[in-house]
Amino acid sequence: MSSSYGGTSAFDRLRARLDGQSYACEECGFVDEGGTWEAVTTGATVEYRRECPSCGTERVRLYRL
Ligand SMILES: [Zn+2]
């Protein structure tokens, strides 16, 4: 499924910024360099979720658009 957005959206910019960071799990300390955040938007906010591949803990970050 491809997005109908023609250009770079605010989501994409935020996600690119998050994806550029290495992610260290708060639970087990596993550092995941290559993972991606899954974006879920509710209109006024966007939620980025990421699951630790080592222990399965889900991390959520919330941003306002
Ligand atoms: Zn973990």
N, CA, C, O and the ligand as a Tripos MOL2 file, in Angstrom:
@<TRIPOS>MOLECULE
protein
  261   259    66     0     0
PROTEIN
NO_CHARGES

@<TRIPOS>ATOM
      1 N           0.8410   -1.1920    0.0000 N.3       1 MET1
      2 CA          0.0000    0.0000    0.0000 C.3       1 MET1
      3 C           0.8740    1.2400    0.0000 C.2       1 MET1
      4 O           1.7470    1.3880    0.8560 O.2       1 MET1
      5 N           0.6470    2.1270   -0.9520 N.am      2 SER2
      6 CA          1.4620    3.3270   -1.0200 C.3       2 SER2
      7 C           0.6500    4.5400   -0.5950 C.2       2 SER2
      8 O          -0.5660    4.5870   -0.7790 O.2       2 SER2
      9 N           1.3250    5.4970   -0.0380 N.am      3 SER3
     10 CA          0.6650    6.7090    0.4240 C.3       3 SER3
     11 C           0.3070    7.6050   -0.7540 C.2       3 SER3
     12 O           1.0170    7.6500   -1.7590 O.2       3 SER3
     13 N          -0.8100    8.3170   -0.6110 N.am      4 SER4
     14 CA         -1.1870    9.2560   -1.6530 C.3       4 SER4
     15 C          -0.5720   10.6320   -1.4280 C.2       4 SER4
     16 O          -0.7480   11.5490   -2.2300 O.2       4 SER4
     17 N           0.1520   10.7550   -0.3220 N.am      5 TYR5
     18 CA          0.8420   12.0190   -0.0840 C.3       5 TYR5
     19 C           1.9020   12.2360   -1.1600 C.2       5 TYR5
     20 O           2.7190   11.3530   -1.4230 O.2       5 TYR5
     21 N           1.8840   13.4010   -1.7710 N.am      6 GLY6
     22 CA          2.8610   13.6600   -2.8230 C.3       6 GLY6
     23 C           4.2180   14.0130   -2.2620 C.2       6 GLY6
     24 O           5.2420   13.5600   -2.7740 O.2       6 GLY6
     25 N           4.2370   14.8080   -1.2300 N.am      7 GLY7
     26 CA          5.5110   15.2890   -0.7020 C.3       7 GLY7
     27 C           5.8080   14.6820    0.6490 C.2       7 GLY7
     28 O           5.2840   13.6270    1.0060 O.2       7 GLY7
     29 N           6.6390   15.3500    1.3780 N.am      8 THR8
     30 CA          7.0180   14.8840    2.7050 C.3       8 THR8
     31 C           6.0390   15.4410    3.7240 C.2       8 THR8
     32 O           5.8840   16.6560    3.8490 O.2       8 THR8
     33 N           5.3910   14.5670    4.4370 N.am      9 SER9
     34 CA          4.4250   15.0040    5.4360 C.3       9 SER9
     35 C           5.1230   15.2040    6.7750 C.2       9 SER9
     36 O           6.2810   14.8310    6.9640 O.2       9 SER9
     37 N           4.3880   15.7970    7.6840 N.am     10 ALA10
     38 CA          4.9250   15.9680    9.0500 C.3      10 ALA10
     39 C           5.2290   14.6190    9.6810 C.2      10 ALA10
     40 O           6.1950   14.4790   10.4300 O.2      10 ALA10
     41 N           4.3930   13.6190    9.3710 N.am     11 PHE11
     42 CA          4.6510   12.2760    9.9200 C.3      11 PHE11
     43 C           5.9920   11.7560    9.4550 C.2      11 PHE11
     44 O           6.7990   11.2500   10.2350 O.2      11 PHE11
     45 N           6.2040   11.8980    8.1590 N.am     12 ASP12
     46 CA          7.4330   11.3550    7.5790 C.3      12 ASP12
     47 C           8.6580   12.0360    8.1590 C.2      12 ASP12
     48 O           9.6820   11.4010    8.4130 O.2      12 ASP12
     49 N           8.5350   13.3290    8.3620 N.am     13 ARG13
     50 CA          9.6820   14.0460    8.9350 C.3      13 ARG13
     51 C           9.9460   13.5870   10.3600 C.2      13 ARG13
     52 O          11.0940   13.3620   10.7420 O.2      13 ARG13
     53 N           8.8790   13.4480   11.1510 N.am     14 LEU14
     54 CA          9.0470   12.9710   12.5220 C.3      14 LEU14
     55 C           9.6010   11.5630   12.5460 C.2      14 LEU14
     56 O          10.4890   11.2370   13.3330 O.2      14 LEU14
     57 N           9.0620   10.7360   11.6700 N.am     15 ARG15
     58 CA          9.5150    9.3500   11.6690 C.3      15 ARG15
     59 C          10.9660    9.2490   11.2400 C.2      15 ARG15
     60 O          11.7330    8.4530   11.7830 O.2      15 ARG15
     61 N          11.3380   10.0660   10.2580 N.am     16 ALA16
     62 CA         12.7320   10.0570    9.8260 C.3      16 ALA16
     63 C          13.6440   10.4550   10.9740 C.2      16 ALA16
     64 O          14.7450    9.9240   11.1210 O.2      16 ALA16
     65 N          13.1750   11.3970   11.7880 N.am     17 ARG17
     66 CA         13.9850   11.8260   12.9210 C.3      17 ARG17
     67 C          14.0950   10.7080   13.9510 C.2      17 ARG17
     68 O          15.1750   10.4600   14.4880 O.2      17 ARG17
     69 N          12.9880   10.0390   14.2240 N.am     18 LEU18
     70 CA         13.0170    8.9250   15.1760 C.3      18 LEU18
     71 C          13.8530    7.7660   14.6570 C.2      18 LEU18
     72 O          14.6260    7.1590   15.3980 O.2      18 LEU18
     73 N          13.6870    7.4680   13.3720 N.am     19 ASP19
     74 CA         14.4260    6.3460   12.7990 C.3      19 ASP19
     75 C          15.9250    6.6060   12.7720 C.2      19 ASP19
     76 O          16.7240    5.6700   12.7330 O.2      19 ASP19
     77 N          16.3050    7.8850   12.7930 N.am     20 GLY20
     78 CA         17.7240    8.2110   12.7840 C.3      20 GLY20
     79 C          18.3920    8.0020   14.1310 C.2      20 GLY20
     80 O          19.6180    8.0190   14.2350 O.2      20 GLY20
     81 N          17.5780    7.8040   15.1660 N.am     21 GLN21
     82 CA         18.1440    7.6150   16.4950 C.3      21 GLN21
     83 C          18.3010    6.1290   16.7770 C.2      21 GLN21
     84 O          17.4810    5.3140   16.3550 O.2      21 GLN21
     85 N          19.3430    5.7960   17.4810 N.am     22 SER22
     86 CA         19.3900    4.4240   17.9590 C.3      22 SER22
     87 C          18.4560    4.3350   19.1630 C.2      22 SER22
     88 O          18.2340    5.3230   19.8630 O.2      22 SER22
     89 N          17.9250    3.1690   19.3890 N.am     23 TYR23
     90 CA         16.8940    2.9910   20.3880 C.3      23 TYR23
     91 C          17.3570    1.9860   21.4220 C.2      23 TYR23
     92 O          17.6480    0.8350   21.0990 O.2      23 TYR23
     93 N          17.4240    2.4220   22.6510 N.am     24 ALA24
     94 CA         17.8040    1.5170   23.7240 C.3      24 ALA24
     95 C          16.5800    1.2230   24.5740 C.2      24 ALA24
     96 O          15.9250    2.1400   25.0710 O.2      24 ALA24
     97 N          16.2790   -0.0370   24.7360 N.am     25 CYS25
     98 CA         15.1140   -0.4540   25.5110 C.3      25 CYS25
     99 C          15.3020   -0.0860   26.9780 C.2      25 CYS25
    100 O          16.3640   -0.3060   27.5590 O.2      25 CYS25
    101 N          14.2490    0.4760   27.5610 N.am     26 GLU26
    102 CA         14.3310    0.8470   28.9760 C.3      26 GLU26
    103 C          14.2540   -0.3720   29.8860 C.2      26 GLU26
    104 O          14.6980   -0.3240   31.0340 O.2      26 GLU26
    105 N          13.7070   -1.4310   29.3910 N.am     27 GLU27
    106 CA         13.5330   -2.6360   30.2120 C.3      27 GLU27
    107 C          14.7880   -3.4980   30.2350 C.2      27 GLU27
    108 O          15.2700   -3.8810   31.3010 O.2      27 GLU27
    109 N          15.3120   -3.7970   29.0560 N.am     28 CYS28
    110 CA         16.4020   -4.7800   29.0060 C.3      28 CYS28
    111 C          17.7150   -4.1720   28.5040 C.2      28 CYS28
    112 O          18.7630   -4.8150   28.5550 O.2      28 CYS28
    113 N          17.6480   -2.9310   28.0210 N.am     29 GLY29
    114 CA         18.8680   -2.2700   27.5880 C.3      29 GLY29
    115 C          19.3190   -2.6350   26.1900 C.2      29 GLY29
    116 O          20.3780   -2.1930   25.7440 O.2      29 GLY29
    117 N          18.5290   -3.4360   25.4910 N.am     30 PHE30
    118 CA         18.8810   -3.8330   24.1360 C.3      30 PHE30
    119 C          18.8780   -2.6150   23.2220 C.2      30 PHE30
    120 O          17.9340   -1.8240   23.2300 O.2      30 PHE30
    121 N          19.9420   -2.4700   22.4330 N.am     31 VAL31
    122 CA         20.0310   -1.3410   21.5060 C.3      31 VAL31
    123 C          19.6830   -1.8130   20.1030 C.2      31 VAL31
    124 O          20.3500   -2.6770   19.5350 O.2      31 VAL31
    125 N          18.6390   -1.2350   19.5680 N.am     32 ASP32
    126 CA         18.1380   -1.6270   18.2470 C.3      32 ASP32
    127 C          18.4620   -0.5150   17.2640 C.2      32 ASP32
    128 O          17.8440    0.5500   17.2890 O.2      32 ASP32
    129 N          19.4220   -0.7660   16.4090 N.am     33 GLU33
    130 CA         19.8750    0.2850   15.4860 C.3      33 GLU33
    131 C          19.0410    0.3410   14.2190 C.2      33 GLU33
    132 O          18.9200    1.3950   13.5950 O.2      33 GLU33
    133 N          18.4730   -0.7810   13.8410 N.am     34 GLY34
    134 CA         17.8720   -0.8420   12.5100 C.3      34 GLY34
    135 C          16.3570   -0.8500   12.4660 C.2      34 GLY34
    136 O          15.7770   -0.9300   11.3830 O.2      34 GLY34
    137 N          15.7080   -0.7720   13.6060 N.am     35 GLY35
    138 CA         14.2550   -0.8930   13.6260 C.3      35 GLY35
    139 C          13.5510    0.3660   13.1370 C.2      35 GLY35
    140 O          14.1730    1.4100   12.9420 O.2      35 GLY35
    141 N          12.2590    0.2470   12.9460 N.am     36 THR36
    142 CA         11.4770    1.4130   12.5460 C.3      36 THR36
    143 C          10.2930    1.5810   13.4880 C.2      36 THR36
    144 O           9.8380    0.6330   14.1280 O.2      36 THR36
    145 N           9.8170    2.8000   13.5510 N.am     37 TRP37
    146 CA          8.6610    3.1120   14.3790 C.3      37 TRP37
    147 C           7.4010    2.9830   13.5330 C.2      37 TRP37
    148 O           7.3680    3.3860   12.3700 O.2      37 TRP37
    149 N           6.3870    2.4260   14.1300 N.am     38 GLU38
    150 CA          5.1020    2.3400   13.4530 C.3      38 GLU38
    151 C           4.2670    3.5580   13.8500 C.2      38 GLU38
    152 O           4.0550    3.8100   15.0360 O.2      38 GLU38
    153 N           3.7990    4.3030   12.8620 N.am     39 ALA39
    154 CA          3.0630    5.5300   13.1380 C.3      39 ALA39
    155 C           1.5650    5.2810   13.1140 C.2      39 ALA39
    156 O           1.0410    4.6200   12.2170 O.2      39 ALA39
    157 N           0.8860    5.8250   14.1180 N.am     40 VAL40
    158 CA         -0.5730    5.7590   14.1680 C.3      40 VAL40
    159 C          -1.0600    7.1680   14.4410 C.2      40 VAL40
    160 O          -0.7310    7.7490   15.4750 O.2      40 VAL40
    161 N          -1.8370    7.7210   13.5310 N.am     41 THR41
    162 CA         -2.3140    9.0800   13.7420 C.3      41 THR41
    163 C          -3.7710    9.0940   14.1460 C.2      41 THR41
    164 O          -4.5720    8.2870   13.6730 O.2      41 THR41
    165 N          -4.1050   10.0280   15.0340 N.am     42 THR42
    166 CA         -5.4840   10.1860   15.4660 C.3      42 THR42
    167 C          -6.0210   11.5440   15.0290 C.2      42 THR42
    168 O          -7.0780   11.9630   15.5020 O.2      42 THR42
    169 N          -5.3390   12.2240   14.1640 N.am     43 GLY43
    170 CA         -5.7890   13.5320   13.6930 C.3      43 GLY43
    171 C          -4.9280   14.6480   14.2490 C.2      43 GLY43
    172 O          -4.1530   15.2600   13.5140 O.2      43 GLY43
    173 N          -5.0560   14.9220   15.5490 N.am     44 ALA44
    174 CA         -4.2980   16.0090   16.1460 C.3      44 ALA44
    175 C          -2.9610   15.5210   16.6860 C.2      44 ALA44
    176 O          -2.0430   16.3130   16.9030 O.2      44 ALA44
    177 N          -2.8570   14.2250   16.9010 N.am     45 THR45
    178 CA         -1.6230   13.6840   17.4400 C.3      45 THR45
    179 C          -1.1760   12.5050   16.5900 C.2      45 THR45
    180 O          -1.9600   11.9100   15.8510 O.2      45 THR45
    181 N           0.0710   12.1950   16.7140 N.am     46 VAL46
    182 CA          0.5930   10.9990   16.0660 C.3      46 VAL46
    183 C           1.3750   10.2000   17.0960 C.2      46 VAL46
    184 O           2.1900   10.7310   17.8510 O.2      46 VAL46
    185 N           1.0980    8.9250   17.0960 N.am     47 GLU47
    186 CA          1.7280    8.0190   18.0370 C.3      47 GLU47
    187 C           2.7270    7.1630   17.2890 C.2      47 GLU47
    188 O           2.4180    6.6200   16.2290 O.2      47 GLU47
    189 N           3.9150    7.0430   17.8340 N.am     48 TYR48
    190 CA          4.9130    6.1450   17.2480 C.3      48 TYR48
    191 C           5.1380    5.0030   18.2240 C.2      48 TYR48
    192 O           5.4300    5.2180   19.4010 O.2      48 TYR48
    193 N           5.0000    3.8050   17.7230 N.am     49 ARG49
    194 CA          5.1770    2.6160   18.5610 C.3      49 ARG49
    195 C           6.3490    1.8120   18.0500 C.2      49 ARG49
    196 O           6.6250    1.7400   16.8520 O.2      49 ARG49
    197 N           7.0160    1.2210   18.9950 N.am     50 ARG50
    198 CA          8.1480    0.3900   18.6440 C.3      50 ARG50
    199 C           8.2540   -0.7180   19.6740 C.2      50 ARG50
    200 O           8.1290   -0.4940   20.8780 O.2      50 ARG50
    201 N           8.4870   -1.9080   19.1730 N.am     51 GLU51
    202 CA          8.5590   -3.0520   20.0720 C.3      51 GLU51
    203 C          10.0020   -3.5190   20.1700 C.2      51 GLU51
    204 O          10.6880   -3.6580   19.1570 O.2      51 GLU51
    205 N          10.4520   -3.7560   21.3740 N.am     52 CYS52
    206 CA         11.8050   -4.2490   21.5750 C.3      52 CYS52
    207 C          11.9250   -5.6620   21.0230 C.2      52 CYS52
    208 O          11.1650   -6.5420   21.4260 O.2      52 CYS52
    209 N          12.8600   -5.8970   20.1110 N.am     53 PRO53
    210 CA         12.9930   -7.2330   19.5430 C.3      53 PRO53
    211 C          13.5770   -8.2360   20.5330 C.2      53 PRO53
    212 O          13.5340   -9.4420   20.2890 O.2      53 PRO53
    213 N          14.1050   -7.7640   21.6150 N.am     54 SER54
    214 CA         14.7080   -8.6600   22.5960 C.3      54 SER54
    215 C          13.7020   -9.1170   23.6480 C.2      54 SER54
    216 O          13.5820  -10.3140   23.9070 O.2      54 SER54
    217 N          12.9780   -8.1740   24.2570 N.am     55 CYS55
    218 CA         12.0700   -8.5470   25.3450 C.3      55 CYS55
    219 C          10.6050   -8.2970   25.0100 C.2      55 CYS55
    220 O           9.7190   -8.7390   25.7420 O.2      55 CYS55
    221 N          10.3370   -7.5890   23.9000 N.am     56 GLY56
    222 CA          8.9510   -7.4040   23.4780 C.3      56 GLY56
    223 C           8.2470   -6.2160   24.1250 C.2      56 GLY56
    224 O           7.0610   -5.9980   23.8780 O.2      56 GLY56
    225 N           8.9530   -5.4480   24.9430 N.am     57 THR57
    226 CA          8.3420   -4.2750   25.5500 C.3      57 THR57
    227 C           8.0180   -3.2250   24.4940 C.2      57 THR57
    228 O           8.8440   -2.9200   23.6340 O.2      57 THR57
    229 N           6.8220   -2.6820   24.5650 N.am     58 GLU58
    230 CA          6.4260   -1.6800   23.5870 C.3      58 GLU58
    231 C           6.7080   -0.2890   24.1240 C.2      58 GLU58
    232 O           6.3950    0.0410   25.2680 O.2      58 GLU58
    233 N           7.3000    0.5020   23.2720 N.am     59 ARG59
    234 CA          7.6040    1.8870   23.6230 C.3      59 ARG59
    235 C           6.7200    2.7650   22.7630 C.2      59 ARG59
    236 O           6.5920    2.5340   21.5610 O.2      59 ARG59
    237 N           6.1080    3.7720   23.3710 N.am     60 VAL60
    238 CA          5.2170    4.6670   22.6330 C.3      60 VAL60
    239 C           5.6690    6.1000   22.8300 C.2      60 VAL60
    240 O           5.9520    6.5350   23.9460 O.2      60 VAL60
    241 N           5.7300    6.8220   21.7220 N.am     61 ARG61
    242 CA          5.9920    8.2560   21.8000 C.3      61 ARG61
    243 C           4.8480    8.9890   21.1440 C.2      61 ARG61
    244 O           4.3640    8.5830   20.0880 O.2      61 ARG61
    245 N           4.4180   10.0590   21.7620 N.am     62 LEU62
    246 CA          3.2570   10.7930   21.2720 C.3      62 LEU62
    247 C           3.6790   12.2080   20.8860 C.2      62 LEU62
    248 O           4.3520   12.8960   21.6550 O.2      62 LEU62
    249 N           3.2820   12.6320   19.7020 N.am     63 TYR63
    250 CA          3.5750   13.9850   19.2520 C.3      63 TYR63
    251 C           2.3100   14.6770   18.8020 C.2      63 TYR63
    252 O           1.3870   14.0360   18.3010 O.2      63 TYR63
    253 N           2.2650   15.9810   18.9770 N.am     64 ARG64
    254 CA          1.1670   16.7690   18.4290 C.3      64 ARG64
    255 C           1.5710   17.3090   17.0710 C.2      64 ARG64
    256 O           2.6940   17.7750   16.8810 O.2      64 ARG64
    257 N           0.6530   17.2430   16.1450 N.am     65 LEU65
    258 CA          0.9490   17.7490   14.8170 C.3      65 LEU65
    259 C           0.7440   19.2560   14.7730 C.2      65 LEU65
    260 O           0.9450   19.8760   13.7280 O.2      65 LEU65
    261 ZN         13.8360   -4.8470   25.7020 Zn       66 ZN66
@<TRIPOS>BOND
     1     1     2 1
     2     2     3 1
     3     3     4 2
     4     3     5 am
     5     5     6 1
     6     6     7 1
     7     7     8 2
     8     7     9 am
     9     9    10 1
    10    10    11 1
    11    11    12 2
    12    11    13 am
    13    13    14 1
    14    14    15 1
    15    15    16 2
    16    15    17 am
    17    17    18 1
    18    18    19 1
    19    19    20 2
    20    19    21 am
    21    21    22 1
    22    22    23 1
    23    23    24 2
    24    23    25 am
    25    25    26 1
    26    26    27 1
    27    27    28 2
    28    27    29 am
    29    29    30 1
    30    30    31 1
    31    31    32 2
    32    31    33 am
    33    33    34 1
    34    34    35 1
    35    35    36 2
    36    35    37 am
    37    37    38 1
    38    38    39 1
    39    39    40 2
    40    39    41 am
    41    41    42 1
    42    42    43 1
    43    43    44 2
    44    43    45 am
    45    45    46 1
    46    46    47 1
    47    47    48 2
    48    47    49 am
    49    49    50 1
    50    50    51 1
    51    51    52 2
    52    51    53 am
    53    53    54 1
    54    54    55 1
    55    55    56 2
    56    55    57 am
    57    57    58 1
    58    58    59 1
    59    59    60 2
    60    59    61 am
    61    61    62 1
    62    62    63 1
    63    63    64 2
    64    63    65 am
    65    65    66 1
    66    66    67 1
    67    67    68 2
    68    67    69 am
    69    69    70 1
    70    70    71 1
    71    71    72 2
    72    71    73 am
    73    73    74 1
    74    74    75 1
    75    75    76 2
    76    75    77 am
    77    77    78 1
    78    78    79 1
    79    79    80 2
    80    79    81 am
    81    81    82 1
    82    82    83 1
    83    83    84 2
    84    83    85 am
    85    85    86 1
    86    86    87 1
    87    87    88 2
    88    87    89 am
    89    89    90 1
    90    90    91 1
    91    91    92 2
    92    91    93 am
    93    93    94 1
    94    94    95 1
    95    95    96 2
    96    95    97 am
    97    97    98 1
    98    98    99 1
    99    99   100 2
   100    99   101 am
   101   101   102 1
   102   102   103 1
   103   103   104 2
   104   103   105 am
   105   105   106 1
   106   106   107 1
   107   107   108 2
   108   107   109 am
   109   109   110 1
   110   110   111 1
   111   111   112 2
   112   111   113 am
   113   113   114 1
   114   114   115 1
   115   115   116 2
   116   115   117 am
   117   117   118 1
   118   118   119 1
   119   119   120 2
   120   119   121 am
   121   121   122 1
   122   122   123 1
   123   123   124 2
   124   123   125 am
   125   125   126 1
   126   126   127 1
   127   127   128 2
   128   127   129 am
   129   129   130 1
   130   130   131 1
   131   131   132 2
   132   131   133 am
   133   133   134 1
   134   134   135 1
   135   135   136 2
   136   135   137 am
   137   137   138 1
   138   138   139 1
   139   139   140 2
   140   139   141 am
   141   141   142 1
   142   142   143 1
   143   143   144 2
   144   143   145 am
   145   145   146 1
   146   146   147 1
   147   147   148 2
   148   147   149 am
   149   149   150 1
   150   150   151 1
   151   151   152 2
   152   151   153 am
   153   153   154 1
   154   154   155 1
   155   155   156 2
   156   155   157 am
   157   157   158 1
   158   158   159 1
   159   159   160 2
   160   159   161 am
   161   161   162 1
   162   162   163 1
   163   163   164 2
   164   163   165 am
   165   165   166 1
   166   166   167 1
   167   167   168 2
   168   167   169 am
   169   169   170 1
   170   170   171 1
   171   171   172 2
   172   171   173 am
   173   173   174 1
   174   174   175 1
   175   175   176 2
   176   175   177 am
   177   177   178 1
   178   178   179 1
   179   179   180 2
   180   179   181 am
   181   181   182 1
   182   182   183 1
   183   183   184 2
   184   183   185 am
   185   185   186 1
   186   186   187 1
   187   187   188 2
   188   187   189 am
   189   189   190 1
   190   190   191 1
   191   191   192 2
   192   191   193 am
   193   193   194 1
   194   194   195 1
   195   195   196 2
   196   195   197 am
   197   197   198 1
   198   198   199 1
   199   199   200 2
   200   199   201 am
   201   201   202 1
   202   202   203 1
   203   203   204 2
   204   203   205 am
   205   205   206 1
   206   206   207 1
   207   207   208 2
   208   207   209 am
   209   209   210 1
   210   210   211 1
   211   211   212 2
   212   211   213 am
   213   213   214 1
   214   214   215 1
   215   215   216 2
   216   215   217 am
   217   217   218 1
   218   218   219 1
   219   219   220 2
   220   219   221 am
   221   221   222 1
   222   222   223 1
   223   223   224 2
   224   223   225 am
   225   225   226 1
   226   226   227 1
   227   227   228 2
   228   227   229 am
   229   229   230 1
   230   230   231 1
   231   231   232 2
   232   231   233 am
   233   233   234 1
   234   234   235 1
   235   235   236 2
   236   235   237 am
   237   237   238 1
   238   238   239 1
   239   239   240 2
   240   239   241 am
   241   241   242 1
   242   242   243 1
   243   243   244 2
   244   243   245 am
   245   245   246 1
   246   246   247 1
   247   247   248 2
   248   247   249 am
   249   249   250 1
   250   250   251 1
   251   251   252 2
   252   251   253 am
   253   253   254 1
   254   254   255 1
   255   255   256 2
   256   255   257 am
   257   257   258 1
   258   258   259 1
   259   259   260 2
@<TRIPOS>SUBSTRUCTURE
     1 MET1         2 RESIDUE 1 A MET
     2 SER2         6 RESIDUE 1 A SER
     3 SER3        10 RESIDUE 1 A SER
     4 SER4        14 RESIDUE 1 A SER
     5 TYR5        18 RESIDUE 1 A TYR
     6 GLY6        22 RESIDUE 1 A GLY
     7 GLY7        26 RESIDUE 1 A GLY
     8 THR8        30 RESIDUE 1 A THR
     9 SER9        34 RESIDUE 1 A SER
    10 ALA10       38 RESIDUE 1 A ALA
    11 PHE11       42 RESIDUE 1 A PHE
    12 ASP12       46 RESIDUE 1 A ASP
    13 ARG13       50 RESIDUE 1 A ARG
    14 LEU14       54 RESIDUE 1 A LEU
    15 ARG15       58 RESIDUE 1 A ARG
    16 ALA16       62 RESIDUE 1 A ALA
    17 ARG17       66 RESIDUE 1 A ARG
    18 LEU18       70 RESIDUE 1 A LEU
    19 ASP19       74 RESIDUE 1 A ASP
    20 GLY20       78 RESIDUE 1 A GLY
    21 GLN21       82 RESIDUE 1 A GLN
    22 SER22       86 RESIDUE 1 A SER
    23 TYR23       90 RESIDUE 1 A TYR
    24 ALA24       94 RESIDUE 1 A ALA
    25 CYS25       98 RESIDUE 1 A CYS
    26 GLU26      102 RESIDUE 1 A GLU
    27 GLU27      106 RESIDUE 1 A GLU
    28 CYS28      110 RESIDUE 1 A CYS
    29 GLY29      114 RESIDUE 1 A GLY
    30 PHE30      118 RESIDUE 1 A PHE
    31 VAL31      122 RESIDUE 1 A VAL
    32 ASP32      126 RESIDUE 1 A ASP
    33 GLU33      130 RESIDUE 1 A GLU
    34 GLY34      134 RESIDUE 1 A GLY
    35 GLY35      138 RESIDUE 1 A GLY
    36 THR36      142 RESIDUE 1 A THR
    37 TRP37      146 RESIDUE 1 A TRP
    38 GLU38      150 RESIDUE 1 A GLU
    39 ALA39      154 RESIDUE 1 A ALA
    40 VAL40      158 RESIDUE 1 A VAL
    41 THR41      162 RESIDUE 1 A THR
    42 THR42      166 RESIDUE 1 A THR
    43 GLY43      170 RESIDUE 1 A GLY
    44 ALA44      174 RESIDUE 1 A ALA
    45 THR45      178 RESIDUE 1 A THR
    46 VAL46      182 RESIDUE 1 A VAL
    47 GLU47      186 RESIDUE 1 A GLU
    48 TYR48      190 RESIDUE 1 A TYR
    49 ARG49      194 RESIDUE 1 A ARG
    50 ARG50      198 RESIDUE 1 A ARG
    51 GLU51      202 RESIDUE 1 A GLU
    52 CYS52      206 RESIDUE 1 A CYS
    53 PRO53      210 RESIDUE 1 A PRO
    54 SER54      214 RESIDUE 1 A SER
    55 CYS55      218 RESIDUE 1 A CYS
    56 GLY56      222 RESIDUE 1 A GLY
    57 THR57      226 RESIDUE 1 A THR
    58 GLU58      230 RESIDUE 1 A GLU
    59 ARG59      234 RESIDUE 1 A ARG
    60 VAL60      238 RESIDUE 1 A VAL
    61 ARG61      242 RESIDUE 1 A ARG
    62 LEU62      246 RESIDUE 1 A LEU
    63 TYR63      250 RESIDUE 1 A TYR
    64 ARG64      254 RESIDUE 1 A ARG
    65 LEU65      258 RESIDUE 1 A LEU
    66 ZN66       261 GROUP 0 **** ****
